[in-house]
Amino acid sequence: MIGITRQQGTRAAGARVASRILIATLAILCVPAFAAAASSSAAPKGNPRLASLHMEIWPEYDRPAVLVILKGEIASDVGLPAAVSVRIPALSGGPSAVAVSATASGGLLNAPHEREDAGDHILVKFRTPERFFHVEFYDPLATRAPARSYTYVLPGDFAAERVDVIVQEPAASSNISVEPKLDASAAGPDGLRYRSGQLGALVPGKQLPIKISYTKTDARTSTEILPPKDRASSSPSDLPLAPGTAGSSDPSVWAVIASIGLPLILGAGAGYLLWRRRERASEAQSSSARACAKCGAKATSSDRFCSKCGAVLK
């Protein structure tokens, strides 16, 4: 009996150990699921669908940090005003600018917004009566070593039909690398080079990381390195603005002006010349017109008799 009792006790102890191991294993396996659930619960709900999302990343532009600019275009079939929620890194300390605009290249207007702490992110919430919105923030960057790297992870907060990315190359930098690879490269009016590319559609809930690495030994920012005349030709967004004030330069458009700017300029020039030709013809016709001295009816310079009363024109 004693042997049987000891055997049963051993089995019970083994069962308890196996049970504890099973519980611990399940707990470990459930951690990613709980983390994913927490992350998804922090994601904003009900964001409007976007026709496009444009991202610009400017390392060491005017601060020893990374300026990140998010420009969204709300889809044309979405009703306005629209409630928008954007998550930005908590280490940024919050947005440096939140604005809206009626057009993609139009002047920016400050947008009142709220912010909430959401773990590793800050949730920026605002309502836009316009089709375009603009959010800026500065993300910390380690600049002690010449070899520098930065990764911005776009949270899966939006569904967008198209995602565009532009990366500004810091002044006095070299060996720059961007992932995903951005094939297009062009010089901007500010003397800096810009890399750009389209990354296709954006699926809600899917993160999009942008990794940048480069070498830079100069501790100064790009605005400190660039000549004053180049700095005057371009600025990030000149925000914040006074409420209701419009105005923002956008040097990033020069990264794609070679592909779309020239046809627009030529078309506008042709339209202007045609308009001026018509105006001159109208002015010439008006200056050559005369009136009948008898009845006052209008006549052209080639008329010899009045078409209304038949009097001889002088």
Backbone torsions as a table, in degrees:
resi	resn	phi	psi	omega
1	MET	NA	-40.6	-179.7
2	ILE	-63.2	-38.3	179.3
3	GLY	-65.2	-41.3	179.8
4	ILE	-65.2	-41.7	-179.8
5	THR	-62.9	-43.1	177.7
6	ARG	-62.5	-39.2	-179.9
7	GLN	-65.6	-41.4	178.8
8	GLN	-65.1	-39.9	178.6
9	GLY	-63.5	-39.1	177.9
10	THR	-63.8	-42.7	178.5
11	ARG	-63.4	-41.4	179.5
12	ALA	-63.2	-42.9	178.4
13	ALA	-63.2	-41.2	177.7
14	GLY	-63.4	-38.0	178.9
15	ALA	-65.4	-39.4	179.3
16	ARG	-65.1	-42.2	178.3
17	VAL	-63.3	-44.4	179.4
18	ALA	-62.4	-38.6	179.2
19	SER	-64.6	-42.3	179.3
20	ARG	-64.9	-40.2	178.3
21	ILE	-62.9	-41.1	179.8
22	LEU	-64.1	-43.0	179.7
23	ILE	-64.2	-43.1	179.2
24	ALA	-62.8	-41.0	179.1
25	THR	-63.0	-45.1	179.3
26	LEU	-62.7	-38.8	179.1
27	ALA	-62.6	-42.1	179.6
28	ILE	-64.7	-42.1	-179.5
29	LEU	-67.3	-29.5	-176.6
30	CYS	-82.2	-16.2	-178.1
31	VAL	-57.4	-48.9	178.3
32	PRO	-60.1	-37.9	-179.7
33	ALA	-64.6	-43.3	177.7
34	PHE	-63.7	-40.2	178.6
35	ALA	-63.7	-42.3	179.1
36	ALA	-64.4	-39.8	179.3
37	ALA	-64.5	-41.7	178.4
38	ALA	-63.7	-40.7	179.6
39	SER	-64.9	-44.0	-178.5
40	SER	-68.4	-32.1	179.3
41	SER	-69.6	-27.0	178.2
42	ALA	-79.1	-17.0	-179.7
43	ALA	-69.1	137.5	179.9
44	PRO	-64.5	145.7	-179.7
45	LYS	-106.1	148.0	171.9
46	GLY	76.4	22.0	177.3
47	ASN	-66.0	145.7	178.3
48	PRO	-68.7	151.7	176.1
49	ARG	-72.8	140.2	-176.3
50	LEU	-106.0	141.0	171.0
51	ALA	-75.1	-33.4	178.2
52	SER	-157.1	152.5	173.1
53	LEU	-130.5	121.6	-175.8
54	HIS	-111.6	122.9	179.4
55	MET	-113.7	134.6	173.1
56	GLU	-124.1	134.5	-179.3
57	ILE	-125.7	117.6	-175.7
58	TRP	-120.6	93.2	178.3
59	PRO	-71.4	134.6	173.2
60	GLU	52.3	43.4	-179.8
61	TYR	-75.3	-65.3	178.4
62	ASP	-126.4	6.4	174.6
63	ARG	-145.1	158.1	173.6
64	PRO	-76.1	57.0	-178.2
65	ALA	-151.9	-173.8	-179.6
66	VAL	-114.0	122.1	175.5
67	LEU	-86.3	120.6	178.9
68	VAL	-111.9	128.4	-178.5
69	ILE	-121.6	124.6	177.8
70	LEU	-113.2	124.2	179.6
71	LYS	-123.3	116.2	-178.4
72	GLY	-111.8	143.3	173.8
73	GLU	-116.2	114.6	-178.7
74	ILE	-72.5	136.9	-177.8
75	ALA	-55.8	146.0	-173.5
76	SER	-65.3	-23.2	-179.3
77	ASP	-91.3	4.9	176.9
78	VAL	-90.7	130.9	-178.5
79	GLY	-71.6	148.6	177.8
80	LEU	-114.6	150.2	0.7
81	PRO	-71.9	154.5	-177.9
82	ALA	-119.0	140.7	176.5
83	ALA	-87.3	126.9	-176.2
84	VAL	-123.2	136.8	175.7
85	SER	-128.2	125.3	-177.7
86	VAL	-123.7	127.5	174.7
87	ARG	-92.2	130.1	175.9
88	ILE	-125.6	157.8	-177.6
89	PRO	-58.3	139.1	179.4
90	ALA	-64.2	-31.1	-179.8
91	LEU	-66.4	-15.6	178.0
92	SER	-70.8	-22.6	-178.5
93	GLY	83.5	-4.5	-179.6
94	GLY	123.3	170.5	-177.8
95	PRO	-73.5	146.1	173.4
96	SER	-92.6	-15.4	177.9
97	ALA	-161.1	138.0	172.1
98	VAL	-134.9	121.2	-174.2
99	ALA	-145.3	165.0	176.1
100	VAL	-132.6	162.7	-178.3
101	SER	-153.1	149.8	179.2
102	ALA	-78.3	-24.4	179.9
103	THR	-134.4	164.5	-178.6
104	ALA	-64.1	-35.3	-177.7
105	SER	-108.9	9.5	-177.1
106	GLY	-78.9	173.6	179.2
107	GLY	-67.5	147.9	-178.4
108	LEU	-92.5	142.3	175.5
109	LEU	-118.9	132.3	178.5
110	ASN	-56.7	138.9	179.7
111	ALA	-114.8	123.4	173.7
112	PRO	-60.0	140.2	-175.7
113	HIS	-147.4	161.7	174.3
114	GLU	-116.5	156.6	177.9
115	ARG	-133.7	141.5	178.3
116	GLU	-132.4	141.3	174.4
117	ASP	-75.4	130.1	-178.7
118	ALA	-136.3	64.5	179.2
119	GLY	68.9	-118.1	-180.0
120	ASP	-78.8	-0.3	-177.2
121	HIS	-127.2	163.1	168.1
122	ILE	-114.0	128.5	-178.9
123	LEU	-93.1	117.4	179.2
124	VAL	-102.6	120.1	-175.7
125	LYS	-121.6	135.8	178.1
126	PHE	-157.4	165.2	175.6
127	ARG	-114.8	133.1	-178.5
128	THR	-117.5	126.9	173.7
129	PRO	-85.0	-3.2	-177.6
130	GLU	-111.2	167.6	-175.1
131	ARG	-80.6	-19.5	-174.8
132	PHE	-119.9	140.6	174.6
133	PHE	-131.6	160.3	-170.0
134	HIS	-144.4	123.8	179.3
135	VAL	-129.4	131.4	178.0
136	GLU	-123.6	147.1	171.7
137	PHE	-156.6	160.9	177.6
138	TYR	-108.4	126.9	179.0
139	ASP	-105.4	138.6	-179.4
140	PRO	-59.9	150.5	179.5
141	LEU	-141.7	131.8	176.3
142	ALA	-77.2	119.2	-175.8
143	THR	-121.6	14.9	-178.9
144	ARG	-72.4	-39.8	-178.1
145	ALA	-96.8	150.3	177.7
146	PRO	-61.2	-36.8	177.9
147	ALA	-80.7	114.2	-173.8
148	ARG	-122.1	147.2	179.8
149	SER	-145.5	151.4	-179.4
150	TYR	-151.2	140.3	177.0
151	THR	-129.7	123.6	173.0
152	TYR	-108.0	126.8	179.0
153	VAL	-108.0	112.9	177.4
154	LEU	-76.4	118.7	179.2
155	PRO	-65.9	155.0	-179.7
156	GLY	-82.6	62.2	-175.7
157	ASP	-93.1	-13.7	-174.2
158	PHE	-132.0	156.0	164.3
159	ALA	-105.1	123.7	-177.4
160	ALA	-132.2	138.8	179.2
161	GLU	-71.3	-26.6	-178.4
162	ARG	-150.6	139.5	176.7
163	VAL	-121.6	125.2	176.4
164	ASP	-114.2	143.4	179.7
165	VAL	-130.3	134.3	174.0
166	ILE	-127.5	129.8	177.6
167	VAL	-117.1	124.7	177.9
168	GLN	-87.5	128.4	178.7
169	GLU	-80.8	124.7	-179.6
170	PRO	-61.3	146.7	175.9
171	ALA	-62.3	142.4	178.7
172	ALA	65.0	24.9	177.5
173	SER	-104.2	163.5	178.5
174	SER	-148.9	170.5	177.3
175	ASN	54.5	38.7	-178.2
176	ILE	-75.4	139.1	179.3
177	SER	-137.1	138.0	-178.8
178	VAL	-130.2	133.4	173.5
179	GLU	-126.3	129.0	-2.9
180	PRO	-63.6	157.3	-175.1
181	LYS	-66.6	132.5	177.2
182	LEU	-108.0	112.6	-170.4
183	ASP	-76.4	-37.8	-174.6
184	ALA	-79.5	142.5	178.4
185	SER	-143.8	134.1	-178.3
186	ALA	-151.3	155.4	177.5
187	ALA	-89.6	136.8	177.9
188	GLY	-93.1	169.5	-179.7
189	PRO	-68.6	-11.4	179.7
190	ASP	-90.0	3.2	179.5
191	GLY	88.3	-0.7	177.9
192	LEU	-101.2	159.2	177.4
193	ARG	-100.7	148.2	-178.7
194	TYR	-126.3	134.1	174.1
195	ARG	-105.8	137.8	-176.0
196	SER	-142.1	160.5	178.3
197	GLY	-174.2	160.6	176.0
198	GLN	-104.9	134.9	-175.5
199	LEU	-111.8	17.7	176.5
200	GLY	80.7	-156.2	-177.1
201	ALA	-85.1	158.7	179.2
202	LEU	-115.1	125.7	-179.2
203	VAL	-96.8	132.4	179.4
204	PRO	-62.3	138.8	-179.4
205	GLY	91.8	-9.1	-179.5
206	LYS	-105.4	125.7	179.9
207	GLN	-77.9	153.4	179.3
208	LEU	-130.5	102.7	179.0
209	PRO	-85.9	139.0	173.9
210	ILE	-119.9	115.9	-175.8
211	LYS	-108.0	130.3	-178.7
212	ILE	-128.1	133.4	174.3
213	SER	-138.1	145.9	179.5
214	TYR	-163.2	172.1	178.1
215	THR	-115.7	133.8	-179.1
216	LYS	-154.1	123.0	-179.9
217	THR	-101.4	-16.7	179.6
218	ASP	-82.5	123.5	-177.3
219	ALA	-78.5	-10.2	-178.4
220	ARG	-76.2	157.5	176.6
221	THR	-81.4	170.2	-179.9
222	SER	-62.1	-39.5	-179.9
223	THR	-67.5	-25.5	177.0
224	GLU	-80.9	-28.4	-178.8
225	ILE	-83.7	-37.7	-176.1
226	LEU	-66.5	147.2	174.5
227	PRO	-62.3	151.4	-178.7
228	PRO	-55.4	-37.5	-177.8
229	LYS	-65.8	-32.6	177.6
230	ASP	-75.3	-37.3	179.7
231	ARG	-64.8	-33.8	-177.1
232	ALA	-69.2	-21.4	-175.9
233	SER	-84.0	-7.8	-176.2
234	SER	-156.9	147.7	174.9
235	SER	-149.7	160.7	-175.2
236	PRO	-57.1	-60.5	179.1
237	SER	-157.3	-5.5	-177.6
238	ASP	53.4	39.2	178.0
239	LEU	-111.3	157.0	5.2
240	PRO	-76.9	152.3	178.2
241	LEU	-104.3	162.7	172.9
242	ALA	-67.5	146.8	-178.9
243	PRO	-54.9	130.3	179.0
244	GLY	82.0	4.8	-180.0
245	THR	-96.1	133.8	179.3
246	ALA	-105.0	152.7	174.8
247	GLY	141.3	120.5	177.5
248	SER	-164.1	127.0	173.7
249	SER	-83.8	149.4	-176.2
250	ASP	-136.7	82.8	-175.8
251	PRO	-66.7	-14.5	-176.3
252	SER	-66.3	-23.4	-178.9
253	VAL	-65.4	-21.5	179.1
254	TRP	-69.9	-16.2	177.8
255	ALA	-69.6	-20.9	-178.8
256	VAL	-122.7	8.8	-175.8
257	ILE	-64.9	-28.3	-179.2
258	ALA	-64.1	-28.6	-175.9
259	SER	-91.3	-32.8	-175.9
260	ILE	-123.1	-20.2	-174.2
261	GLY	-71.7	-43.0	-175.9
262	LEU	-61.1	-47.5	177.2
263	PRO	-59.4	-37.5	179.3
264	LEU	-65.9	-41.9	179.8
265	ILE	-64.8	-44.2	179.3
266	LEU	-63.5	-42.4	179.3
267	GLY	-63.9	-42.3	178.9
268	ALA	-65.6	-38.7	178.6
269	GLY	-65.1	-41.7	178.2
270	ALA	-64.3	-41.2	178.3
271	GLY	-63.5	-39.7	179.7
272	TYR	-66.0	-42.9	179.2
273	LEU	-63.2	-40.7	178.1
274	LEU	-63.2	-42.0	178.9
275	TRP	-63.7	-43.6	179.3
276	ARG	-63.8	-36.6	178.9
277	ARG	-63.3	-43.5	179.0
278	ARG	-65.7	-37.6	178.9
279	GLU	-64.4	-42.3	-179.9
280	ARG	-66.0	-39.9	178.2
281	ALA	-63.3	-39.5	179.4
282	SER	-67.4	-40.5	178.4
283	GLU	-64.4	-41.0	179.8
284	ALA	-64.8	-39.7	-180.0
285	GLN	-66.8	-37.9	-179.6
286	SER	-68.2	-39.5	-178.1
287	SER	-70.7	-28.6	-178.4
288	SER	-88.5	-9.1	-179.1
289	ALA	-73.8	150.4	176.6
290	ARG	-140.9	175.2	-176.1
291	ALA	-125.7	152.5	178.1
292	CYS	-72.3	131.2	-178.6
293	ALA	-70.3	-20.6	-176.9
294	LYS	-88.0	-51.8	-175.7
295	CYS	-112.6	-11.3	178.0
296	GLY	85.3	4.6	-179.8
297	ALA	-68.3	146.1	-179.8
298	LYS	-75.1	147.1	179.4
299	ALA	-147.0	158.4	178.7
300	THR	-92.8	171.6	-177.1
301	SER	-68.4	-21.9	-179.2
302	SER	-87.4	-9.3	-179.8
303	ASP	-76.1	138.1	176.0
304	ARG	-102.0	-27.6	-179.6
305	PHE	-127.6	151.3	178.5
306	CYS	-70.7	131.6	-178.4
307	SER	-74.5	-11.2	-178.6
308	LYS	-100.1	-49.3	-176.7
309	CYS	-110.7	-10.3	178.2
310	GLY	82.6	3.6	-179.4
311	ALA	-67.0	152.6	177.4
312	VAL	-72.5	129.8	-180.0
313	LEU	-86.3	137.4	179.8
314	LYS	-107.0	NA	NA
